[in-house]
Amino acid sequence: MYPEGDRENLLPLQPSFSPILLLQLFSLNLFSKPDRVFGKGGAISTILITLKSAFGVVGSSKIPINEWLHALHIDQPHDHRKSMRWSRVLLLFHCSVLVFSIATKLWVLPLIVSFFPFIANWLAYFVGLTQHCGLRDNVSDFRKSTRSIKLNLLTEFLYWRMNWHTEHHMYAGVPCYNLKKLYRVIADDIPKPRTLCGAWQEMREIWLRQQTDPNYQFDTPLPSTARKISPETEDKLVTSIGELAPEGLK
């Protein structure tokens, strides 16, 4: 959920085929902006955000990853300090890798250890963007705000079965390797999963409509057998994820 004032800054999320973006996705992702697919963005943006985090600077909440960190740190200041320490450990480790590679002239080492998440990450983009793009954001029904897709066995394995994303949100305590089994159990209660191409076609159609109506969000139809959730249902994080909720929120 996003505060109403921030919603226009985060939506709509564009399912882009920009040539510059595609060039980075199939080579080295340096300049991508932070968003809900790559989190901290490309390599340059990730380094800058991690540097700020190491000194306790979260940054503008208009950036999705920062909005999430703002929400966490307000409720859990102790975990904010842990986050700062972790950012410092990351910077120290990767700086050590860079220094070692310079000293030993093993130039490939930083590419393998530090920059591999930014190399040819096209699959993460094309699969990851389908999770929420174009769907409703201000509802307590995860069936309306998330999208599950079918993938081949290899891609599903590499993606940690997160393609079963509606199921993951509805039952956060279920291990990823059981999400497909969970889908089979609750199939009558949730939307039919899209194909990858079908999801992208849906997202592009939503995006085109948002050019004239920026506030438009796709209202995913539910099967006739699905249980109904009242709009007045109270939306609480703790009741949503139960024992998985952080101690500070229990």
C-alpha positions as CSV (number, residue, x, y, z in Angstrom):
1,M,0.0,0.0,0.0
2,Y,1.2,3.5,-0.7
3,P,0.1,6.8,0.9
4,E,-2.3,8.6,-1.4
5,G,0.1,11.5,-1.8
6,D,2.9,9.2,-3.1
7,R,0.7,7.1,-5.5
8,E,1.0,9.4,-8.4
9,N,4.8,9.4,-8.1
10,L,5.0,5.6,-8.3
11,L,2.3,4.9,-10.9
12,P,1.9,4.1,-13.6
13,L,4.8,1.7,-14.0
14,Q,5.8,1.5,-17.6
15,P,6.4,-1.9,-19.2
16,S,9.1,-0.4,-21.5
17,F,10.8,-1.6,-24.6
18,S,13.1,1.4,-24.8
19,P,16.1,0.6,-27.0
20,I,18.5,2.1,-24.4
21,L,16.9,0.0,-21.7
22,L,17.0,-3.2,-23.8
23,L,20.7,-2.5,-24.7
24,Q,21.5,-2.4,-20.9
25,L,19.4,-5.5,-20.2
26,F,21.3,-7.6,-22.7
27,S,24.7,-6.2,-21.7
28,L,25.6,-4.2,-18.6
29,N,22.9,-2.4,-16.7
30,L,24.5,0.8,-15.5
31,F,21.9,3.6,-15.7
32,S,18.5,2.0,-15.0
33,K,16.6,4.1,-12.4
34,P,15.5,2.5,-9.1
35,D,12.1,1.0,-9.4
36,R,10.0,-2.0,-8.4
37,V,11.8,-4.4,-10.7
38,F,15.5,-3.8,-10.0
39,G,15.0,-2.3,-6.6
40,K,18.0,0.0,-6.3
41,G,18.3,0.3,-10.1
42,G,21.4,-0.2,-12.2
43,A,24.9,-0.4,-11.0
44,I,25.5,3.3,-10.5
45,S,22.2,3.9,-8.8
46,T,22.7,0.9,-6.5
47,I,26.2,2.2,-5.4
48,L,24.8,5.6,-4.6
49,I,21.8,4.3,-2.7
50,T,24.0,1.9,-0.7
51,L,26.5,4.7,0.1
52,K,23.6,6.9,1.4
53,S,22.2,4.0,3.4
54,A,25.6,3.4,5.0
55,F,25.4,6.9,6.5
56,G,21.7,6.6,7.5
57,V,20.4,8.6,4.5
58,V,17.3,6.9,3.1
59,G,16.6,9.5,0.4
60,S,13.4,10.6,-1.3
61,S,10.3,8.5,-0.7
62,K,9.3,9.1,-4.3
63,I,11.7,6.3,-5.1
64,P,9.9,2.9,-4.4
65,I,12.8,1.3,-2.6
66,N,13.2,4.4,-0.4
67,E,9.5,4.5,0.3
68,W,9.7,0.9,1.6
69,L,12.8,1.7,3.7
70,H,11.1,4.8,5.2
71,A,8.2,2.7,6.3
72,L,10.4,0.1,7.9
73,H,12.7,2.5,9.7
74,I,9.9,4.6,11.2
75,D,8.5,1.5,13.0
76,Q,11.8,-0.3,13.6
77,P,14.7,2.1,14.4
78,H,16.8,-0.8,15.7
79,D,16.6,-2.5,12.3
80,H,17.5,0.8,10.6
81,R,20.9,0.6,12.4
82,K,21.3,-3.0,11.3
83,S,20.6,-1.8,7.7
84,M,23.3,0.8,8.0
85,R,25.8,-1.7,9.2
86,W,24.9,-4.1,6.4
87,S,25.4,-1.4,3.8
88,R,28.8,-0.6,5.3
89,V,29.8,-4.3,5.1
90,L,28.7,-4.5,1.5
91,L,30.8,-1.5,0.6
92,L,33.8,-2.7,2.4
93,F,33.5,-6.2,0.8
94,H,33.2,-4.9,-2.7
95,C,35.9,-2.3,-2.3
96,S,38.2,-5.1,-1.1
97,V,37.4,-7.1,-4.2
98,L,38.2,-4.1,-6.4
99,V,41.5,-3.4,-4.5
100,F,42.5,-7.1,-4.7
101,S,41.7,-7.3,-8.4
102,I,43.9,-4.2,-9.1
103,A,46.7,-5.6,-7.0
104,T,46.6,-9.0,-8.8
105,K,45.4,-7.8,-12.2
106,L,42.5,-10.2,-12.1
107,W,40.2,-7.7,-13.8
108,V,37.5,-10.3,-14.3
109,L,37.0,-10.7,-10.5
110,P,34.8,-7.6,-9.9
111,L,32.6,-8.6,-12.9
112,I,32.1,-12.1,-11.4
113,V,31.7,-11.0,-7.7
114,S,30.4,-7.5,-7.7
115,F,28.7,-6.7,-11.1
116,F,27.2,-10.0,-12.0
117,P,23.6,-8.9,-10.9
118,F,23.8,-6.1,-13.5
119,I,25.1,-8.3,-16.4
120,A,22.4,-9.5,-18.9
121,N,19.6,-9.2,-16.4
122,W,16.9,-9.2,-19.1
123,L,15.2,-12.2,-17.7
124,A,14.8,-10.6,-14.3
125,Y,13.1,-7.6,-16.0
126,F,10.8,-9.5,-18.3
127,V,9.6,-11.9,-15.5
128,G,9.8,-9.6,-12.5
129,L,7.8,-6.7,-14.0
130,T,4.7,-8.9,-14.3
131,Q,4.3,-9.2,-10.5
132,H,2.3,-6.0,-10.0
133,C,2.5,-3.8,-13.1
134,G,-0.8,-2.2,-14.0
135,L,-2.8,-3.8,-11.1
136,R,-4.6,-2.2,-8.3
137,D,-2.4,-0.9,-5.4
138,N,-4.7,0.3,-2.8
139,V,-6.7,-2.8,-2.0
140,S,-6.4,-5.5,0.8
141,D,-7.2,-8.3,-1.7
142,F,-3.9,-9.7,-3.0
143,R,-5.8,-11.3,-5.9
144,K,-6.3,-7.8,-7.3
145,S,-2.8,-6.4,-6.7
146,T,-0.6,-9.3,-7.8
147,R,-0.3,-11.5,-10.9
148,S,0.8,-15.1,-11.2
149,I,2.3,-16.4,-14.5
150,K,3.2,-19.8,-15.9
151,L,6.8,-20.4,-16.8
152,N,8.9,-23.2,-18.1
153,L,10.5,-25.4,-15.4
154,L,14.0,-24.0,-15.8
155,T,12.9,-20.3,-15.6
156,E,10.6,-21.1,-12.7
157,F,13.5,-22.7,-10.8
158,L,15.8,-19.8,-11.4
159,Y,13.1,-17.4,-10.3
160,W,12.6,-19.3,-7.0
161,R,8.9,-20.0,-8.1
162,M,8.1,-16.4,-7.5
163,N,6.1,-16.5,-10.7
164,W,3.3,-17.9,-8.4
165,H,3.2,-14.4,-7.0
166,T,-0.5,-14.2,-5.9
167,E,-0.1,-17.4,-3.9
168,H,3.1,-16.0,-2.4
169,H,1.4,-12.8,-1.2
170,M,-1.7,-14.6,0.1
171,Y,0.2,-17.2,2.1
172,A,3.6,-15.6,2.8
173,G,4.7,-18.5,5.1
174,V,4.5,-21.1,2.4
175,P,8.0,-22.1,1.1
176,C,8.7,-21.1,-2.5
177,Y,9.0,-24.8,-3.6
178,N,5.4,-25.4,-2.5
179,L,3.8,-22.5,-4.2
180,K,2.7,-24.4,-7.3
181,K,1.1,-27.1,-5.1
182,L,-0.6,-24.3,-3.2
183,Y,-2.0,-22.9,-6.5
184,R,-3.6,-26.3,-7.3
185,V,-5.2,-26.4,-3.9
186,I,-6.7,-22.8,-4.1
187,A,-7.2,-22.6,-7.9
188,D,-11.0,-22.1,-7.6
189,D,-10.4,-19.0,-5.3
190,I,-7.9,-17.1,-7.4
191,P,-7.5,-15.7,-11.0
192,K,-6.2,-18.0,-13.6
193,P,-2.4,-17.5,-14.1
194,R,-1.3,-15.7,-17.2
195,T,1.4,-16.8,-19.6
196,L,4.4,-14.5,-19.8
197,C,3.4,-13.2,-23.2
198,G,-0.2,-12.8,-22.1
199,A,0.9,-10.8,-19.0
200,W,3.0,-8.5,-21.1
201,Q,0.2,-8.0,-23.6
202,E,-2.1,-7.1,-20.6
203,M,0.5,-4.7,-19.1
204,R,1.0,-2.9,-22.4
205,E,-2.8,-2.5,-23.0
206,I,-3.1,-1.1,-19.4
207,W,-0.1,1.3,-20.1
208,L,-1.7,2.5,-23.3
209,R,-4.9,3.3,-21.5
210,Q,-3.0,5.1,-18.7
211,Q,-1.7,7.6,-21.3
212,T,-5.2,9.2,-21.3
213,D,-6.2,8.1,-17.8
214,P,-3.1,7.9,-15.5
215,N,-5.1,6.7,-12.5
216,Y,-6.5,3.7,-14.3
217,Q,-5.6,0.3,-12.8
218,F,-6.7,-3.1,-14.1
219,D,-9.3,-4.7,-11.9
220,T,-8.5,-8.4,-12.2
221,P,-11.7,-10.5,-12.6
222,L,-12.1,-13.3,-10.1
223,P,-13.7,-16.7,-10.9
224,S,-17.3,-17.2,-9.9
225,T,-16.2,-19.7,-7.2
226,A,-13.8,-17.2,-5.5
227,R,-14.5,-16.0,-2.0
228,K,-15.4,-12.4,-1.7
229,I,-13.6,-9.9,0.5
230,S,-15.5,-6.9,1.8
231,P,-14.0,-3.5,0.9
232,E,-14.4,-2.6,4.6
233,T,-12.1,-5.5,5.7
234,E,-9.4,-4.1,7.9
235,D,-6.0,-4.3,6.3
236,K,-3.4,-5.0,9.0
237,L,0.2,-6.2,8.3
238,V,0.3,-8.4,11.3
239,T,-3.0,-10.2,10.5
240,S,-1.8,-10.6,6.9
241,I,1.5,-12.3,7.5
242,G,1.0,-13.5,11.1
243,E,4.2,-14.9,12.7
244,L,6.3,-13.5,9.9
245,A,5.6,-10.0,11.1
246,P,8.6,-8.2,12.6
247,E,8.7,-8.2,16.3
248,G,8.3,-4.5,16.5
249,L,4.9,-4.7,14.8
250,K,3.5,-7.6,17.0
